[in-house]
Amino acid sequence: QVQLVESGGGLVQAGGSLRLSCAASGSIFSINAMGWFRQVPGKQRELVAAITSGGTTDYADSVQGRFTISDAKNTVYLQMNSLKPEDTAVYYCNARARGPYTMYEDYWGQGTQVTVSS
């Protein structure tokens, strides 16, 4: 099993910054990719940013140029700058990982609330 523990959410004014962290632990043999998704009530969970084990990154159009994803040793970070009220959501960490004897699976963190006030 793989556990993901997130931290760094909170309340910030529009234009401010926050940094989210997500640490993966457990029976990890390999991580193929890690990323951040977000969800607001009544809407589907959407991809915010992702990074592969090779360092390739992908961003939602809405956050391009404002958010930066990075990783280091089974931990993924999301630096969020120039935050807007529409960035308000619960942010979930995701990892596509496998154990020594298992196939790749998607694992999720518990979610962390990000609220941007106008």
VOTILO-584096 format. One line per field, with one value per residue: y, z, x of N, C-alpha, C, O in turn. Coordinates in Angstrom, 2 decimals. Example, Ala and Ser with C-alpha at 12.3 -4.5 7.8 and 13.67 -1.06 7.14 Angstrom:
<pts>
n.north c(-5.69 / -2.25)
n.up c(7.80 / 7.08)
n.east c(13.19 / 12.85)
ca.north c(-4.50 / -1.06)
ca.up c(7.80 / 7.14)
ca.east c(12.30 / 13.67)
c.north c(-3.30 / 0.03)
c.up c(7.80 / 7.87)
c.east c(13.20 / 12.90)
o.north c(-3.32 / 1.14)
o.up c(8.46 / 8.04)
o.east c(14.24 / 13.41)
</pts>
This chain:
<pts>
n.north c(-1.19 / 2.30 / 5.41 / 8.73 / 11.89 / 15.04 / 18.57 / 22.09 / 23.59 / 26.24 / 29.53 / 32.35 / 35.62 / 36.99 / 37.05 / 36.24 / 33.64 / 30.10 / 27.01 / 23.70 / 20.44 / 16.99 / 13.92 / 10.71 / 7.45 / 4.10 / 0.85 / 1.21 / 0.65 / 1.82 / 4.99 / 6.28 / 8.66 / 11.79 / 14.01 / 16.84 / 17.35 / 19.04 / 19.86 / 21.18 / 21.62 / 19.88 / 19.71 / 17.94 / 16.26 / 17.80 / 17.86 / 19.59 / 19.88 / 17.87 / 15.62 / 13.60 / 10.67 / 11.11 / 13.79 / 15.30 / 17.75 / 18.79 / 21.03 / 22.44 / 24.65 / 26.84 / 27.37 / 27.63 / 29.14 / 30.32 / 28.40 / 25.99 / 22.79 / 20.41 / 17.86 / 15.67 / 12.95 / 11.08 / 12.97 / 15.46 / 18.78 / 21.76 / 24.85 / 27.69 / 30.64 / 34.07 / 33.72 / 33.15 / 33.81 / 31.82 / 29.64 / 28.41 / 25.44 / 21.93 / 20.38 / 17.58 / 15.17 / 12.98 / 9.83 / 7.65 / 4.58 / 1.65 / -1.38 / -3.80 / -6.20 / -5.64 / -4.19 / -0.99 / 1.47 / 3.95 / 6.24 / 8.22 / 11.27 / 12.67 / 15.10 / 18.67 / 21.79 / 24.72 / 28.08 / 31.05 / 34.35 / 37.21)
n.up c(0.00 / -0.59 / 0.92 / 0.93 / 2.08 / 2.54 / 2.77 / 3.56 / 2.62 / 2.91 / 3.85 / 1.79 / 0.48 / -2.63 / -5.22 / -3.64 / -2.41 / -2.11 / -0.99 / -1.69 / -0.37 / -0.80 / 0.48 / -0.30 / 1.00 / 2.25 / 0.81 / -1.64 / -4.82 / -7.23 / -8.65 / -11.12 / -11.92 / -10.46 / -9.17 / -8.97 / -8.29 / -8.34 / -6.76 / -6.71 / -5.01 / -6.60 / -9.03 / -11.36 / -10.44 / -11.34 / -13.29 / -12.16 / -12.22 / -13.26 / -12.93 / -14.39 / -13.76 / -15.29 / -15.39 / -17.01 / -17.32 / -16.89 / -17.25 / -16.28 / -18.40 / -17.07 / -14.98 / -15.94 / -16.00 / -13.55 / -11.54 / -10.30 / -10.59 / -8.85 / -7.91 / -5.49 / -4.35 / -3.80 / -3.01 / -3.83 / -4.95 / -5.08 / -6.14 / -5.82 / -7.23 / -7.57 / -6.90 / -7.47 / -6.77 / -8.05 / -7.88 / -5.59 / -3.90 / -3.03 / -2.88 / -4.21 / -3.86 / -6.11 / -6.97 / -9.21 / -8.68 / -7.82 / -5.96 / -4.91 / -5.96 / -7.35 / -9.72 / -11.43 / -9.75 / -9.05 / -6.45 / -3.80 / -1.94 / 1.13 / 0.70 / 0.68 / 1.78 / -0.14 / -0.01 / -1.55 / -1.02 / -2.15)
n.east c(0.83 / 0.32 / 0.75 / -0.37 / 0.39 / -0.76 / 0.00 / -0.14 / -2.29 / -4.79 / -6.03 / -5.94 / -5.36 / -6.50 / -4.11 / -2.09 / 0.19 / 0.63 / 2.03 / 1.83 / 2.42 / 3.16 / 3.74 / 4.81 / 4.57 / 5.27 / 4.85 / 6.62 / 7.77 / 8.18 / 7.47 / 5.50 / 4.32 / 3.33 / 0.85 / -1.42 / -4.80 / -7.96 / -11.07 / -14.32 / -17.44 / -20.07 / -18.84 / -16.69 / -13.65 / -10.62 / -7.62 / -4.82 / -1.99 / 0.77 / 3.54 / 5.99 / 8.06 / 10.24 / 10.45 / 8.80 / 6.31 / 2.89 / 0.22 / -2.93 / -4.73 / -5.74 / -4.04 / -1.56 / 1.59 / 1.22 / 1.23 / 3.55 / 4.84 / 6.80 / 9.19 / 10.73 / 12.35 / 10.07 / 8.22 / 5.92 / 5.46 / 3.50 / 3.71 / 1.92 / 1.16 / 0.03 / -2.69 / -6.17 / -9.66 / -11.14 / -9.51 / -10.10 / -10.71 / -10.83 / -7.80 / -6.23 / -3.73 / -2.12 / -0.76 / 0.80 / 1.72 / 3.69 / 4.10 / 6.61 / 5.62 / 3.36 / 1.02 / 0.99 / -0.88 / -3.39 / -3.12 / -4.49 / -4.41 / -5.76 / -6.85 / -6.69 / -7.79 / -7.97 / -8.48 / -9.26 / -9.59 / -11.41)
ca.north c(0.00 / 3.59 / 6.48 / 10.10 / 12.86 / 16.40 / 19.68 / 23.39 / 24.34 / 27.29 / 30.71 / 33.38 / 36.65 / 36.98 / 37.56 / 35.63 / 32.38 / 28.96 / 25.87 / 22.40 / 19.33 / 15.66 / 12.92 / 9.33 / 6.47 / 2.76 / -0.17 / 1.82 / 0.17 / 2.79 / 5.97 / 6.65 / 10.07 / 12.37 / 15.20 / 17.51 / 17.56 / 19.84 / 19.64 / 22.04 / 20.93 / 19.86 / 19.58 / 16.82 / 16.51 / 18.15 / 17.89 / 20.90 / 19.75 / 16.54 / 15.48 / 12.20 / 10.33 / 11.66 / 15.25 / 15.97 / 18.37 / 19.14 / 21.96 / 22.92 / 25.98 / 27.87 / 27.63 / 27.77 / 30.40 / 30.74 / 27.27 / 25.20 / 21.49 / 19.87 / 16.69 / 15.27 / 11.80 / 10.64 / 14.09 / 16.38 / 20.12 / 22.64 / 26.26 / 28.41 / 32.09 / 34.87 / 32.96 / 33.80 / 33.18 / 30.61 / 28.53 / 27.82 / 24.06 / 20.93 / 19.89 / 16.21 / 14.64 / 11.69 / 9.16 / 6.36 / 3.88 / 0.21 / -2.04 / -4.77 / -7.31 / -5.18 / -3.35 / 0.42 / 1.88 / 5.34 / 6.48 / 9.57 / 11.83 / 12.95 / 16.40 / 19.84 / 22.91 / 25.99 / 29.11 / 32.33 / 35.39 / 38.33)
ca.up c(0.00 / -0.64 / 1.60 / 0.52 / 3.12 / 2.00 / 3.70 / 2.95 / 2.23 / 3.84 / 3.36 / 1.31 / -0.31 / -4.07 / -5.53 / -2.75 / -2.78 / -1.21 / -1.47 / -1.24 / -0.37 / -0.68 / 0.67 / -0.50 / 1.81 / 2.21 / 0.01 / -2.95 / -5.64 / -8.30 / -8.91 / -12.53 / -12.01 / -9.34 / -9.63 / -8.14 / -8.84 / -7.45 / -6.91 / -6.01 / -4.90 / -7.79 / -10.25 / -11.41 / -10.09 / -12.53 / -13.20 / -12.04 / -12.71 / -13.08 / -13.28 / -14.53 / -13.17 / -16.17 / -15.25 / -17.89 / -16.58 / -17.61 / -16.46 / -16.80 / -19.01 / -16.12 / -13.99 / -16.66 / -15.73 / -12.16 / -10.68 / -10.68 / -9.92 / -8.77 / -7.05 / -4.93 / -3.46 / -3.42 / -2.55 / -4.91 / -4.47 / -6.00 / -5.79 / -6.41 / -7.16 / -8.19 / -6.70 / -7.79 / -6.07 / -8.76 / -7.52 / -4.37 / -4.11 / -2.29 / -3.72 / -3.93 / -4.41 / -6.78 / -7.38 / -9.91 / -8.09 / -7.67 / -4.98 / -5.49 / -6.62 / -7.80 / -10.91 / -11.13 / -9.35 / -8.65 / -5.04 / -3.55 / -0.61 / 1.77 / 0.25 / 1.51 / 1.32 / -0.51 / -0.14 / -1.98 / -0.82 / -3.10)
ca.east c(0.00 / 1.01 / 0.03 / -0.04 / 0.04 / -0.68 / 0.05 / 0.11 / -3.47 / -5.18 / -6.75 / -5.03 / -6.02 / -6.23 / -2.79 / -1.11 / 0.82 / 0.63 / 2.81 / 1.32 / 3.37 / 2.55 / 4.77 / 4.38 / 5.30 / 4.70 / 5.53 / 6.81 / 8.87 / 8.39 / 6.42 / 5.52 / 3.96 / 2.58 / 0.15 / -2.41 / -6.12 / -8.79 / -12.50 / -15.26 / -18.73 / -20.91 / -18.05 / -15.76 / -12.27 / -9.88 / -6.17 / -4.18 / -0.63 / 1.34 / 4.95 / 6.36 / 9.35 / 11.27 / 10.48 / 7.85 / 5.22 / 1.67 / -0.58 / -4.20 / -4.59 / -6.14 / -2.99 / -0.28 / 2.28 / 1.03 / 1.54 / 4.72 / 4.93 / 8.15 / 9.22 / 12.02 / 12.36 / 8.73 / 7.42 / 5.56 / 5.13 / 2.79 / 3.86 / 0.80 / 1.33 / -1.03 / -3.92 / -7.44 / -10.78 / -11.57 / -8.63 / -10.63 / -11.11 / -10.07 / -6.71 / -5.89 / -2.49 / -2.27 / 0.48 / 0.68 / 2.85 / 3.58 / 4.94 / 7.54 / 4.94 / 2.05 / 0.96 / 0.78 / -2.22 / -3.54 / -3.35 / -4.96 / -4.32 / -7.04 / -7.33 / -6.40 / -8.61 / -7.36 / -9.50 / -8.71 / -10.58 / -11.28)
c.north c(1.25 / 4.62 / 7.82 / 11.06 / 14.25 / 17.42 / 20.97 / 24.16 / 25.43 / 28.40 / 31.77 / 34.40 / 36.50 / 37.67 / 36.94 / 34.30 / 31.34 / 27.87 / 24.60 / 21.36 / 18.03 / 14.64 / 11.52 / 8.40 / 5.12 / 1.84 / 0.32 / 1.20 / 1.19 / 3.73 / 6.43 / 8.13 / 10.49 / 13.64 / 15.75 / 17.68 / 18.46 / 19.61 / 20.65 / 21.32 / 21.02 / 19.73 / 18.38 / 17.24 / 16.77 / 18.18 / 19.33 / 20.85 / 18.35 / 16.56 / 14.00 / 11.95 / 10.85 / 13.17 / 16.01 / 16.51 / 18.70 / 20.00 / 22.20 / 24.32 / 27.08 / 28.22 / 27.82 / 29.15 / 30.91 / 29.66 / 26.54 / 23.91 / 21.03 / 18.65 / 16.41 / 14.09 / 11.47 / 11.73 / 15.02 / 17.70 / 20.86 / 24.06 / 27.03 / 29.90 / 32.79 / 34.17 / 33.80 / 33.11 / 31.89 / 29.43 / 27.84 / 26.43 / 23.19 / 20.35 / 18.50 / 15.84 / 13.27 / 11.13 / 7.87 / 5.56 / 2.38 / -0.27 / -3.04 / -5.85 / -6.92 / -4.37 / -1.90 / 0.67 / 3.37 / 5.42 / 7.96 / 9.99 / 12.17 / 14.28 / 17.51 / 21.04 / 24.12 / 26.98 / 30.43 / 33.38 / 36.57 / 39.66)
c.up c(0.00 / 0.06 / 1.11 / 1.59 / 2.58 / 3.12 / 2.90 / 2.50 / 3.23 / 3.15 / 2.97 / 0.51 / -1.79 / -4.34 / -4.68 / -3.25 / -1.69 / -1.83 / -0.85 / -1.33 / -0.23 / -0.63 / 0.53 / 0.35 / 1.70 / 1.35 / -1.43 / -3.64 / -6.71 / -8.38 / -10.35 / -12.71 / -10.74 / -9.83 / -8.60 / -8.93 / -7.87 / -7.77 / -6.10 / -5.98 / -6.18 / -9.09 / -10.19 / -10.95 / -11.37 / -12.27 / -13.11 / -12.66 / -12.42 / -13.51 / -13.34 / -13.87 / -14.02 / -16.16 / -16.19 / -17.07 / -17.50 / -16.69 / -17.11 / -17.35 / -17.99 / -15.11 / -14.64 / -16.38 / -14.31 / -11.17 / -11.22 / -9.88 / -9.95 / -7.87 / -6.58 / -4.00 / -2.91 / -2.80 / -3.73 / -4.30 / -5.54 / -5.46 / -6.54 / -6.17 / -7.85 / -8.08 / -6.95 / -7.01 / -6.75 / -8.54 / -6.24 / -4.66 / -3.06 / -3.27 / -3.26 / -4.61 / -5.01 / -7.11 / -8.11 / -9.53 / -8.05 / -6.56 / -5.67 / -6.32 / -7.16 / -9.08 / -10.49 / -10.79 / -9.03 / -7.16 / -4.84 / -2.12 / -0.10 / 1.34 / 1.22 / 0.91 / 1.01 / -0.75 / -0.46 / -1.86 / -1.76 / -2.37)
c.east c(0.87 / 0.14 / 0.55 / -0.51 / 0.31 / -0.57 / 0.18 / -1.11 / -3.78 / -5.94 / -5.74 / -5.83 / -5.64 / -4.89 / -1.69 / -0.60 / 0.64 / 1.50 / 2.25 / 2.44 / 2.61 / 3.67 / 4.18 / 5.23 / 4.61 / 5.52 / 5.67 / 8.01 / 9.22 / 7.19 / 6.56 / 5.24 / 3.26 / 1.92 / -0.80 / -3.69 / -6.88 / -10.26 / -13.28 / -16.60 / -19.54 / -20.17 / -17.13 / -14.38 / -11.48 / -8.38 / -5.69 / -2.78 / -0.13 / 2.79 / 5.28 / 7.72 / 10.50 / 11.34 / 9.57 / 6.68 / 4.05 / 0.82 / -1.94 / -3.99 / -4.83 / -5.05 / -1.63 / 0.32 / 2.13 / 1.43 / 2.77 / 4.74 / 6.38 / 8.11 / 10.64 / 11.80 / 10.96 / 7.87 / 7.15 / 5.09 / 4.33 / 2.92 / 2.78 / 0.97 / 0.17 / -2.38 / -5.16 / -8.56 / -11.25 / -10.63 / -9.10 / -11.19 / -10.43 / -9.05 / -6.30 / -4.57 / -2.78 / -0.89 / 0.13 / 1.91 / 2.61 / 4.51 / 5.84 / 6.85 / 3.59 / 2.16 / 0.82 / -0.69 / -2.21 / -3.85 / -3.69 / -4.70 / -5.71 / -7.64 / -6.98 / -7.13 / -7.73 / -8.49 / -8.84 / -9.80 / -10.33 / -11.12)
o.north c(1.26 / 4.70 / 8.01 / 11.05 / 14.60 / 17.19 / 20.96 / 25.29 / 25.56 / 28.25 / 32.07 / 34.06 / 35.95 / 38.72 / 37.11 / 33.87 / 31.67 / 27.81 / 24.46 / 21.40 / 17.98 / 14.50 / 11.20 / 8.55 / 5.00 / 2.03 / -0.09 / 1.23 / 1.40 / 3.31 / 6.91 / 8.78 / 9.68 / 14.27 / 15.19 / 18.09 / 18.62 / 19.22 / 20.93 / 20.48 / 22.09 / 19.66 / 17.85 / 18.40 / 16.07 / 18.48 / 20.18 / 21.68 / 17.71 / 17.38 / 13.24 / 12.88 / 11.02 / 13.77 / 17.24 / 15.80 / 18.86 / 19.74 / 22.16 / 25.08 / 28.14 / 29.27 / 28.14 / 30.17 / 31.83 / 29.95 / 26.48 / 23.93 / 21.23 / 18.42 / 16.86 / 14.22 / 11.58 / 11.44 / 15.31 / 17.72 / 20.60 / 24.41 / 27.01 / 30.36 / 32.18 / 34.05 / 35.00 / 31.95 / 30.97 / 28.32 / 26.81 / 26.25 / 23.64 / 19.89 / 18.27 / 16.16 / 12.50 / 11.87 / 7.11 / 5.83 / 1.91 / 0.34 / -3.13 / -6.36 / -7.79 / -3.94 / -1.61 / 0.16 / 3.96 / 4.74 / 8.83 / 9.17 / 11.98 / 14.55 / 17.30 / 21.27 / 24.50 / 26.74 / 30.89 / 33.29 / 36.87 / 40.70)
o.up c(0.52 / -0.19 / 0.90 / 1.97 / 2.22 / 4.25 / 1.73 / 2.03 / 4.27 / 2.03 / 3.72 / -0.06 / -2.13 / -3.77 / -4.97 / -4.36 / -0.51 / -3.05 / 0.38 / -2.23 / 0.40 / -1.57 / 1.16 / 0.43 / 1.14 / 1.18 / -2.32 / -3.12 / -7.04 / -8.22 / -10.75 / -13.56 / -10.02 / -10.79 / -7.52 / -10.09 / -6.72 / -8.88 / -4.95 / -6.84 / -6.77 / -10.15 / -9.11 / -11.06 / -12.36 / -11.16 / -13.90 / -13.50 / -11.46 / -14.32 / -12.46 / -13.49 / -13.53 / -16.83 / -16.18 / -16.23 / -18.71 / -15.50 / -18.33 / -16.84 / -18.05 / -14.46 / -13.96 / -16.50 / -13.90 / -10.09 / -12.43 / -8.65 / -10.93 / -7.16 / -7.19 / -2.97 / -1.71 / -2.13 / -4.53 / -3.27 / -6.73 / -4.45 / -7.77 / -5.02 / -8.62 / -9.06 / -6.67 / -6.62 / -6.08 / -8.98 / -5.85 / -5.54 / -2.31 / -4.35 / -2.07 / -5.77 / -4.49 / -7.48 / -7.67 / -10.00 / -8.22 / -6.27 / -6.90 / -7.28 / -7.41 / -9.47 / -9.32 / -11.45 / -8.78 / -6.68 / -5.60 / -1.20 / -0.79 / 1.60 / 2.43 / -0.30 / 1.80 / -1.58 / 0.27 / -2.54 / -2.12 / -3.01)
o.east c(1.99 / -1.06 / 1.75 / -1.69 / 1.43 / -0.98 / 0.56 / -0.98 / -3.12 / -6.43 / -4.81 / -6.86 / -4.60 / -4.58 / -0.50 / -0.92 / 0.50 / 1.67 / 2.21 / 3.27 / 1.55 / 4.45 / 3.18 / 6.45 / 3.52 / 6.73 / 4.92 / 9.13 / 10.39 / 6.05 / 7.62 / 5.84 / 2.68 / 2.38 / -0.97 / -3.68 / -6.47 / -10.63 / -12.95 / -16.87 / -19.67 / -20.79 / -16.84 / -13.99 / -11.65 / -7.93 / -6.11 / -2.43 / -0.56 / 3.22 / 4.90 / 8.43 / 11.62 / 12.18 / 9.55 / 6.12 / 4.21 / 0.72 / -2.07 / -3.18 / -4.20 / -5.13 / -0.65 / -0.35 / 2.84 / 1.93 / 2.99 / 4.66 / 7.09 / 7.13 / 11.61 / 11.13 / 10.71 / 6.88 / 8.05 / 4.42 / 4.47 / 2.31 / 2.74 / 0.94 / -0.57 / -3.11 / -5.18 / -8.42 / -11.71 / -10.94 / -8.56 / -12.03 / -9.57 / -9.41 / -6.06 / -4.35 / -3.59 / 0.02 / -0.73 / 3.02 / 1.49 / 5.54 / 5.83 / 7.43 / 2.75 / 3.24 / 0.57 / -1.60 / -1.16 / -4.76 / -3.24 / -4.76 / -6.71 / -8.81 / -6.97 / -7.10 / -6.87 / -9.37 / -7.96 / -10.83 / -9.19 / -11.00)
</pts>
